[in-house]
């Protein structure tokens, strides 16, 4: 299983970014997928999840600003992040539970300046 995340960068508060995660080695359409993030000095936090049917869930702090989506044919996962805030600064990871083992992408850094 390989997860390749991309799309991070440095933006100002209020701007947008779109993260992408390319998956390989799994039957992507069968699995729930997640985005996590880890801010400096903090633990890893679940940001958004999407199940195999496309139903999404979000942590409270990003509701109304972030949108998770997927393309099962292209085996891609996205996270559209709008109205970014400095507190969204973190390394963002895509995640899947495969064979009862957590699988992580390499992470992509998002930095939001005030």
C-alpha positions as a LaTeX table, in Angstrom:
\begin{tabular}{lrrr}
\hline
Residue & $x$ (\AA) & $y$ (\AA) & $z$ (\AA) \\
\hline
Unk1 & 0.00 & 0.00 & 0.00 \\
Unk2 & 1.31 & 3.42 & $-0.94$ \\
Unk3 & $-0.25$ & 6.78 & $-0.22$ \\
Unk4 & 1.31 & 9.84 & $-1.84$ \\
Unk5 & 0.11 & 13.20 & $-0.53$ \\
Unk6 & 0.74 & 16.53 & $-2.22$ \\
Unk7 & $-0.58$ & 20.06 & $-2.48$ \\
Unk8 & 0.67 & 21.68 & 0.70 \\
Unk9 & 2.28 & 25.09 & 0.79 \\
Unk10 & 2.47 & 28.52 & 2.40 \\
Unk11 & $-0.67$ & 30.67 & 2.21 \\
Unk12 & $-2.13$ & 33.65 & 4.00 \\
Unk13 & $-5.12$ & 33.44 & 6.31 \\
Unk14 & $-8.36$ & 33.31 & 4.36 \\
Unk15 & $-6.85$ & 31.64 & 1.31 \\
Unk16 & $-7.41$ & 28.11 & 0.02 \\
Unk17 & $-5.42$ & 24.98 & $-0.71$ \\
Unk18 & $-6.35$ & 21.63 & $-2.19$ \\
Unk19 & $-4.54$ & 18.54 & $-0.97$ \\
Unk20 & $-4.37$ & 15.37 & $-3.03$ \\
Unk21 & $-3.55$ & 11.79 & $-2.10$ \\
Unk22 & $-2.80$ & 9.13 & $-4.70$ \\
Unk23 & $-3.34$ & 5.55 & $-3.53$ \\
Unk24 & $-1.87$ & 2.36 & $-4.93$ \\
Unk25 & $-1.72$ & $-1.25$ & $-3.84$ \\
Unk26 & $-5.30$ & $-1.38$ & $-2.55$ \\
Unk27 & $-8.78$ & $-1.79$ & $-3.99$ \\
Unk28 & $-9.36$ & 1.88 & $-3.22$ \\
Unk29 & $-13.12$ & 1.94 & $-3.69$ \\
Unk30 & $-13.66$ & $-0.52$ & $-0.81$ \\
Unk31 & $-11.93$ & 1.50 & 1.91 \\
Unk32 & $-12.82$ & 4.39 & 4.13 \\
Unk33 & $-10.18$ & 7.11 & 3.81 \\
Unk34 & $-9.08$ & 9.87 & 6.17 \\
Unk35 & $-7.05$ & 13.03 & 6.43 \\
Unk36 & $-5.16$ & 13.63 & 9.65 \\
Unk37 & $-2.94$ & 16.51 & 10.66 \\
Unk38 & $-0.21$ & 17.11 & 13.18 \\
Unk39 & 0.58 & 20.63 & 14.32 \\
Unk40 & 3.97 & 21.51 & 15.83 \\
Unk41 & 4.23 & 20.11 & 19.33 \\
Unk42 & 0.84 & 18.39 & 19.19 \\
Unk43 & $-0.51$ & 14.92 & 18.56 \\
Unk44 & $-1.99$ & 13.68 & 15.33 \\
Unk45 & $-5.62$ & 14.75 & 14.85 \\
Unk46 & $-8.33$ & 13.29 & 12.62 \\
Unk47 & $-9.54$ & 16.08 & 10.33 \\
Unk48 & $-11.95$ & 14.44 & 7.90 \\
Unk49 & $-13.16$ & 10.99 & 6.88 \\
Unk50 & $-14.99$ & 9.66 & 3.87 \\
Unk51 & $-16.45$ & 6.18 & 3.63 \\
Unk52 & $-16.57$ & 3.94 & 0.58 \\
Unk53 & $-20.00$ & 5.32 & $-0.33$ \\
Unk54 & $-18.83$ & 8.93 & $-0.19$ \\
Unk55 & $-20.34$ & 9.92 & 3.15 \\
Unk56 & $-18.10$ & 12.44 & 4.90 \\
Unk57 & $-17.45$ & 13.53 & 8.45 \\
Unk58 & $-15.34$ & 16.37 & 9.86 \\
Unk59 & $-13.81$ & 17.50 & 13.08 \\
Unk60 & $-15.70$ & 20.46 & 14.48 \\
Unk61 & $-12.97$ & 23.03 & 13.87 \\
Unk62 & $-13.01$ & 22.54 & 10.08 \\
Unk63 & $-16.73$ & 22.07 & 9.43 \\
Unk64 & $-17.96$ & 24.47 & 6.77 \\
Unk65 & $-14.40$ & 25.23 & 5.60 \\
Unk66 & $-12.94$ & 21.87 & 4.49 \\
Unk67 & $-14.38$ & 19.36 & 2.04 \\
Unk68 & $-13.15$ & 15.80 & 1.64 \\
Unk69 & $-13.85$ & 13.95 & $-1.60$ \\
Unk70 & $-12.70$ & 10.92 & $-3.54$ \\
Unk71 & $-12.48$ & 9.50 & $-7.04$ \\
Unk72 & $-12.64$ & 5.71 & $-6.87$ \\
Unk73 & $-11.70$ & 5.26 & $-10.53$ \\
Unk74 & $-8.57$ & 7.41 & $-10.30$ \\
Unk75 & $-7.88$ & 6.20 & $-6.72$ \\
Unk76 & $-7.53$ & 9.74 & $-5.48$ \\
Unk77 & $-8.48$ & 11.43 & $-2.24$ \\
Unk78 & $-8.72$ & 15.21 & $-1.90$ \\
Unk79 & $-9.11$ & 17.77 & 0.85 \\
Unk80 & $-10.33$ & 21.19 & $-0.25$ \\
Unk81 & $-9.39$ & 23.69 & 2.44 \\
Unk82 & $-11.01$ & 27.13 & 2.30 \\
Unk83 & $-10.88$ & 30.09 & 4.68 \\
Unk84 & $-7.65$ & 28.79 & 6.13 \\
Unk85 & $-6.59$ & 29.95 & 9.57 \\
Unk86 & $-3.16$ & 30.05 & 11.22 \\
Unk87 & $-4.30$ & 27.25 & 13.54 \\
Unk88 & $-4.66$ & 24.99 & 10.48 \\
Unk89 & $-0.87$ & 25.00 & 10.16 \\
Unk90 & 0.25 & 21.37 & 10.31 \\
Unk91 & 1.58 & 18.42 & 8.39 \\
Unk92 & $-1.39$ & 16.73 & 6.71 \\
Unk93 & $-1.45$ & 12.97 & 6.20 \\
Unk94 & $-3.76$ & 10.73 & 4.23 \\
Unk95 & $-4.61$ & 7.48 & 5.98 \\
Unk96 & $-6.23$ & 4.13 & 5.42 \\
Unk97 & $-6.69$ & 1.14 & 7.70 \\
Unk98 & $-5.57$ & $-1.79$ & 5.58 \\
Unk99 & $-5.33$ & $-5.35$ & 6.90 \\
Unk100 & $-5.89$ & $-3.94$ & 10.40 \\
Unk101 & $-2.75$ & $-1.81$ & 10.09 \\
Unk102 & $-2.67$ & 1.97 & 9.85 \\
Unk103 & $-1.14$ & 3.09 & 6.56 \\
Unk104 & 0.07 & 6.65 & 6.20 \\
Unk105 & 1.23 & 8.85 & 3.38 \\
Unk106 & 4.43 & 10.84 & 3.81 \\
Unk107 & 2.62 & 14.04 & 4.77 \\
Unk108 & 2.40 & 17.44 & 3.16 \\
Unk109 & 3.10 & 20.66 & 5.05 \\
Unk110 & 0.49 & 23.40 & 5.20 \\
Unk111 & 1.56 & 26.73 & 6.66 \\
Unk112 & $-0.97$ & 29.53 & 7.12 \\
Unk113 & 0.38 & 32.96 & 7.96 \\
Unk114 & $-1.67$ & 35.62 & 9.73 \\
\hline
\end{tabular}
